[in-house]
Amino acid sequence: MCGRRPSTDVIPRYAHLVNDAPPPTNKFWVYELVPIPKNLDKSLALRLGAAILARRKTLGLTQAGLAEKIEVSTETIARFERATYLPSLMTLGALAEALNCELSDLLRSPIPGRKSGSTLEEKLVSCLSGLHTLDTEHIYSLVQRESTFLRRRARLRK
């Protein structure tokens, strides 16, 4: 088997990569949808869908316009925005480029419906923002000492 090329009937979608044939004429062949498993937390999909929708509207793009830019169907964009499907990594990169933003901007947006600053991490970041570096290092050392103390106290109670 070593050195032999796989038959094109086994992998027709990727045959052009193996046999130097032209890629398929269907322009949607590169982008794949990833269905969200029912047992998985949908927070990432919701966050991503909200970010795509908000960024698209900010740029004044329609779903059809964005779909045309990244060469997918309008329904695909709708599925991403509704959080029923996640984009593949290639599609995510194309979305970020078409929406004139960084990939991290799409993933970092808040979850819709949740009040901003509602998690402990967000509250801590909010408290520390705007402080001088030395102040944040001092606060970190205080928190570290306090957490060590609390762990020891919890062990003694057991």
C-alpha positions as semicolon CSV with decimal commas, in nm:
position;residue;x (nm);y (nm);z (nm)
1;M;0,000;0,000;0,000
2;C;0,293;0,230;0,060
3;G;0,352;0,464;-0,231
4;R;0,016;0,395;-0,396
5;R;-0,236;0,670;-0,437
6;P;-0,581;0,604;-0,297
7;S;-0,855;0,547;-0,547
8;T;-1,060;0,855;-0,633
9;D;-1,385;0,667;-0,575
10;V;-1,292;0,626;-0,208
11;I;-1,241;0,996;-0,141
12;P;-1,407;1,184;-0,427
13;R;-1,427;1,509;-0,235
14;Y;-1,050;1,526;-0,187
15;A;-0,945;1,344;-0,503
16;H;-0,804;1,660;-0,658
17;L;-0,547;1,678;-0,376
18;V;-0,420;1,329;-0,453
19;N;-0,449;1,308;-0,831
20;D;-0,368;1,668;-0,926
21;A;-0,719;1,706;-1,063
22;P;-0,898;2,041;-1,042
23;P;-1,104;2,095;-0,727
24;P;-1,478;2,028;-0,740
25;T;-1,686;2,295;-0,909
26;N;-1,912;2,332;-0,606
27;K;-1,774;2,641;-0,435
28;F;-1,908;2,530;-0,096
29;W;-1,691;2,219;-0,076
30;V;-1,424;2,365;0,158
31;Y;-1,655;2,483;0,432
32;E;-1,815;2,232;0,659
33;L;-2,075;2,265;0,931
34;V;-2,023;2,101;1,266
35;P;-2,350;2,003;1,434
36;I;-2,359;2,071;1,806
37;P;-2,398;1,750;2,010
38;K;-2,705;1,757;2,234
39;N;-2,504;1,686;2,549
40;L;-2,264;1,978;2,488
41;D;-2,301;2,320;2,649
42;K;-2,418;2,561;2,378
43;S;-2,255;2,868;2,534
44;L;-1,974;2,878;2,275
45;A;-2,221;2,850;1,987
46;L;-2,445;3,118;2,141
47;R;-2,150;3,350;2,198
48;L;-2,018;3,297;1,848
49;G;-2,361;3,335;1,686
50;A;-2,424;3,661;1,871
51;A;-2,081;3,793;1,775
52;I;-2,132;3,710;1,406
53;L;-2,476;3,871;1,408
54;A;-2,360;4,186;1,589
55;R;-2,051;4,231;1,374
56;R;-2,246;4,168;1,052
57;K;-2,510;4,427;1,145
58;T;-2,242;4,679;1,250
59;L;-2,090;4,648;0,903
60;G;-2,434;4,677;0,741
61;L;-2,410;4,334;0,579
62;T;-2,703;4,105;0,513
63;Q;-2,676;3,731;0,569
64;A;-2,666;3,692;0,192
65;G;-2,387;3,948;0,163
66;L;-2,174;3,777;0,427
67;A;-2,249;3,437;0,277
68;E;-2,130;3,560;-0,062
69;K;-1,808;3,698;0,087
70;I;-1,707;3,365;0,239
71;E;-1,869;3,151;-0,030
72;V;-2,126;2,965;0,179
73;S;-2,503;2,956;0,161
74;T;-2,723;3,211;0,335
75;E;-2,874;2,928;0,539
76;T;-2,526;2,843;0,671
77;I;-2,486;3,196;0,809
78;A;-2,834;3,173;0,962
79;R;-2,742;2,843;1,130
80;F;-2,428;2,997;1,279
81;E;-2,623;3,296;1,410
82;R;-2,897;3,074;1,555
83;A;-2,628;2,859;1,722
84;T;-2,757;2,537;1,566
85;Y;-2,421;2,466;1,400
86;L;-2,063;2,566;1,466
87;P;-1,837;2,669;1,178
88;S;-1,527;2,468;1,100
89;L;-1,193;2,631;1,177
90;M;-1,146;2,732;0,812
91;T;-1,491;2,889;0,803
92;L;-1,425;3,069;1,130
93;G;-1,111;3,223;0,981
94;A;-1,302;3,328;0,669
95;L;-1,577;3,480;0,885
96;A;-1,327;3,683;1,087
97;E;-1,166;3,811;0,768
98;A;-1,501;3,898;0,608
99;L;-1,615;4,074;0,926
100;N;-1,289;4,272;0,952
101;C;-1,203;4,145;1,299
102;E;-0,971;3,907;1,475
103;L;-1,075;3,549;1,536
104;S;-1,043;3,610;1,909
105;D;-1,297;3,894;1,886
106;L;-1,561;3,649;1,766
107;L;-1,486;3,403;2,044
108;R;-1,454;3,656;2,324
109;S;-1,794;3,823;2,296
110;P;-2,037;3,788;2,589
111;I;-2,312;3,529;2,596
112;P;-2,643;3,689;2,490
113;G;-2,903;3,722;2,763
114;R;-2,647;3,714;3,041
115;K;-2,584;4,032;3,230
116;S;-2,231;4,161;3,177
117;G;-2,010;4,123;3,480
118;S;-2,214;3,839;3,624
119;T;-1,932;3,588;3,663
120;L;-1,673;3,607;3,936
121;E;-1,392;3,631;3,680
122;E;-1,554;3,929;3,510
123;K;-1,601;4,100;3,847
124;L;-1,235;4,047;3,937
125;V;-1,115;4,176;3,601
126;S;-1,339;4,479;3,641
127;C;-1,194;4,550;3,987
128;L;-0,835;4,522;3,866
129;S;-0,873;4,716;3,543
130;G;-0,717;5,058;3,553
131;L;-0,481;4,979;3,839
132;H;-0,107;5,023;3,811
133;T;0,092;4,702;3,751
134;L;0,251;4,715;4,097
135;D;-0,093;4,744;4,255
136;T;-0,224;4,439;4,069
137;E;0,085;4,239;4,170
138;H;0,029;4,339;4,532
139;I;-0,338;4,235;4,513
140;Y;-0,235;3,904;4,353
141;S;0,007;3,832;4,639
142;L;-0,265;3,913;4,894
143;V;-0,512;3,681;4,722
144;Q;-0,251;3,407;4,698
145;R;-0,171;3,429;5,072
146;E;-0,539;3,437;5,165
147;S;-0,622;3,134;4,949
148;T;-0,332;2,941;5,105
149;F;-0,463;3,030;5,452
150;L;-0,817;2,920;5,361
151;R;-0,695;2,587;5,218
152;R;-0,497;2,513;5,536
153;R;-0,794;2,603;5,753
154;A;-1,020;2,374;5,547
155;R;-0,773;2,085;5,590
156;L;-0,762;2,136;5,967
157;R;-1,141;2,118;5,989
158;K;-1,152;1,776;5,821
